[in-house]
């Protein structure tokens, strides 16, 4: 019997960064690439991305009449220069091609595709009949980060979707931009069991080139927020820069309104960080590729046969039957707990006698004997419950960590204690800079939707507050 | 009523290249990107790719126990140098990053991913229990072509899938490599209605770094072959270069055998070229996003209502209901013929009286009245027939164009007449070069599977022939 070393060697509470890295690597979700800053998404990790893509295409792309397409990886330098704010925001992280290849032309690898997409839109959009015009693409983007690589969370290349829509009116555009962020929130909740804060970004934190940015922010166990998706009201800036116009119903030339919206493989990082534990990965059942693993106990032929039968009866759950002889049941339990299989079924000779199997839930270790006749039904119920309970647990955790601060001292204290602080804020970028410095890293995560702060003062500068925001440290 | 200019302005027979470009652009399948050599896959084109991906994941990835994953875009230069033949084959077309970004390190954008994938395999594969190890990825690759861009067929960036497998024995590897090319053939036949020649590449034409390359070759109406997919037996060259090894059942270190296999968005080009006509796009129903279009004739409210009802009853075919008032029925017919909707349903007041609709097939213009009660059934039958007949028609065309040449004069004549020439061949690269020169461009497409040419002589050099091959011009 071969028992190689396995499992996570540090505790989530003690060394969160090392714990996270070990979960990603040892659950075989990802690995580091050969070029500094790059990552490999291994099959177990890619299956989570595929589940996100499938949900997204069905519930967001199709339901909003958006169409998938593909735009080029390469962006000419002059495109960046057309929208000044956008260019400035991205220029430090843009990767360029070797000029010897391009006869001296400066060609970028897309960090995002607004410019390359809108150049095409200026050719394709002619009439109000073409609007709204809604395209999404799934692709890789490159941002030449200098900060340390963190699997799924920060890498020089990552996968994402980016939507780009064009509307006749500002109102339609605004409404849809908010709708997309709400659909992102729903995806996090329904599929990934991630509760998020939803709101608007401040001036300082909004997207380069946007009038408004909406965001969903998840809160990680190490006390940092993780931006999980953003949607941007782009106004008419890009349309003017790229000459996008349309003939309205009265045959008059008009400038349209635009938005863009994206979420990335970073979401996989959020799922791992949020739900997993010291034994390894915990996945919401909906994104687990294999929802169950069957481990026969002993080598009794009848048990083996029954295990095969159970597997066949649960094919829709993509079961793993681990009948390897070279490993002990205990070793197998550890392996599949590490890899985050939501439910384990154990069956041994005594279970067989009793016409039962033991099921063990990965998230709460609950172990119970189930009659074989009701196995399928019970497992489906437990998977559903696990999905819901993971969300409820994370939601309680999130709510517990939100604290209202009435003065600056409370803000500093809360940040030190790794909380999310809700407080009144003036909205000025320089005040936000000051708060970041004084708190050693806290920034605004978002302005609460619909928040008003009439007659209130900013928690830092004491000027009139504009709204109520969340402050925290972040990834 | 607004009647803008539409339709293809040249004949397929008269100016194939211009005709093809107009079909791609005017059917809104693709467009040229801003950076020379790049292309945009528009929603109508991307839907074809998505249909290919769905078929592929279900019938090839899943059925062969392969797993999808994602490897980085960037490849360090030293990886290319590890396998000499591979490096030499790709070096002229590799795009490099600007060195100022990488502290002088030479980093390539993947033209294919053997090296970056096998670097990881050397870390992941340990034991015979890990084999066969099979991963596929869907991604973009970059080859800095200097030849003119041709939408879907030749561009500096394109999308593809690449599979990379590792096996214990040469026999397993060979068997699977041939199995994958057969699955490619099946995909072309079943999904895209493209008949292909299947066989092995000659020494001269095989993949850089491969021991053997298998290929499927489609034959285009302009008399050129189009390579539609290849699978490669890589032998042990990459495994040795990248230190991939495994412990066999006797605990001995062994070097495994590898293959790789890929097909690309080029397939979309093949579909368009092969089936379409002077009116525009013709798509096999299985890859058409919208399988029917409903055009009400006149503005009778009852007709409109019935058209809506028909749409609802055929939702699974993703119908378009074209009830725009600003265009005439004739204009609409042209538009949807241009865009390749497989079946058109026309319904006017007189049809309504007779409780019928007119259906028109895009491929053969067959027009017939169908009772509304049997509309759904008939349309499903016609779609199936259309799919089959497109294949049969293309297959007859292919067979008609294959000619056996017994001497060099016949070979030259056949190539001039844009045929595929089957003849005996010695297999030497220099002889193939000579033939290419003498015929102004013909190369071997493939060696027929199982072909033997005992006691026969090479059609050019008169040395002993090794096998029977197909010669033709190609893309």
Interface residues (C-beta under 8 A of the other chain):
Chain A: X31 X33 X34 X35 X38 X39 X40 X41 X42 X43 X45 X46 X47 X49 X50 X67 X68 X69 X70 X71 X72 X73 X74 X75 X76 X79 X95 X96 X97 X98 X99 X100 X101 X107 X109 X116 X119 X120 X123 X124 X135 X139 X140 X142 X144 X156 X157 X159
Chain B: X31 X33 X34 X35 X38 X39 X40 X41 X42 X43 X45 X46 X47 X49 X50 X67 X68 X69 X70 X71 X72 X73 X74 X75 X76 X79 X95 X96 X97 X98 X99 X100 X101 X107 X109 X116 X119 X120 X123 X124 X135 X139 X140 X142 X144 X156 X157 X159
